[in-house]
Amino acid sequence: MKMESDSERRQSAFYHIAVQGALDAAWQEWFSGMTITIDQNVGGVVTTILHGFVADQAALRGILNKLWDLNLTVVGVQREG
């Protein structure tokens, strides 16, 4: 995984992207090193959360396109900061 410099991190934003279903942690590298966690709520619905720094809007679009290509349903995108 590539480490970001301070200037790259200032230009990027931290995102949480939630998708329906379980996505194996082995996909982490394909999603630009974003951390992948599985969340199972009380109702038994499984959601995968990808979270990490995204360089810019073009990179965010790339991640969302990959999720689309995997036929995963995006249930939320949240930007921090």
C-alpha positions as CSV (number, residue, x, y, z in Angstrom):
1,M,0.0,0.0,0.0
2,K,1.3,3.4,-1.0
3,M,1.8,5.9,1.9
4,E,0.4,9.4,1.1
5,S,2.5,12.5,1.8
6,D,1.1,15.3,3.9
7,S,0.3,17.5,0.9
8,E,-1.5,14.6,-0.9
9,R,-3.6,14.0,2.3
10,R,-4.6,17.7,2.5
11,Q,-6.0,17.5,-1.1
12,S,-7.9,14.3,-0.5
13,A,-10.9,13.7,1.6
14,F,-11.9,10.8,3.9
15,Y,-14.9,8.8,2.8
16,H,-17.1,6.0,4.1
17,I,-18.8,4.1,1.3
18,A,-21.4,1.5,2.3
19,V,-22.6,-1.3,0.0
20,Q,-25.1,-4.0,0.4
21,G,-23.7,-7.5,1.0
22,A,-20.3,-8.7,2.0
23,L,-17.1,-7.8,0.2
24,D,-14.0,-9.8,1.1
25,A,-11.0,-7.9,2.5
26,A,-8.9,-9.3,-0.4
27,W,-10.5,-6.5,-2.6
28,Q,-8.8,-3.8,-0.5
29,E,-5.9,-3.2,-2.9
30,W,-8.3,-3.0,-5.9
31,F,-10.1,-0.2,-4.0
32,S,-7.0,2.0,-3.7
33,G,-6.1,0.6,-0.3
34,M,-9.4,1.6,1.4
35,T,-10.1,-0.4,4.6
36,I,-12.9,-2.9,4.2
37,T,-15.1,-3.8,7.2
38,I,-18.2,-6.0,7.3
39,D,-21.2,-4.7,9.4
40,Q,-24.1,-6.9,10.3
41,N,-27.0,-5.0,11.9
42,V,-29.7,-6.4,14.2
43,G,-32.0,-7.2,11.3
44,G,-29.3,-9.5,9.8
45,V,-28.6,-7.2,6.8
46,V,-24.9,-7.4,5.9
47,T,-23.2,-4.2,4.7
48,T,-19.7,-3.7,3.7
49,I,-18.0,-0.3,4.6
50,L,-15.1,0.9,2.6
51,H,-13.3,3.8,4.3
52,G,-10.2,5.8,3.6
53,F,-8.7,8.8,1.9
54,V,-9.8,9.4,-1.7
55,A,-7.5,11.7,-3.8
56,D,-10.2,13.7,-5.6
57,Q,-13.6,13.4,-7.3
58,A,-12.2,11.5,-10.2
59,A,-10.8,8.9,-7.8
60,L,-14.2,8.7,-6.0
61,R,-15.9,8.1,-9.4
62,G,-13.4,5.3,-10.1
63,I,-14.2,3.6,-6.9
64,L,-18.0,3.9,-7.5
65,N,-17.5,2.5,-11.0
66,K,-15.7,-0.5,-9.6
67,L,-18.6,-1.1,-7.2
68,W,-21.0,-0.8,-10.2
69,D,-18.9,-3.3,-12.2
70,L,-19.2,-5.8,-9.3
71,N,-22.9,-5.3,-9.3
72,L,-23.0,-4.1,-5.7
73,T,-25.7,-1.8,-4.4
74,V,-24.3,1.4,-2.9
75,V,-26.4,2.4,0.1
76,G,-24.4,5.4,1.3
77,V,-21.5,7.7,0.6
78,Q,-20.3,10.0,3.4
79,R,-17.5,12.5,3.3
80,E,-15.8,13.6,6.5
81,G,-14.6,17.1,6.9
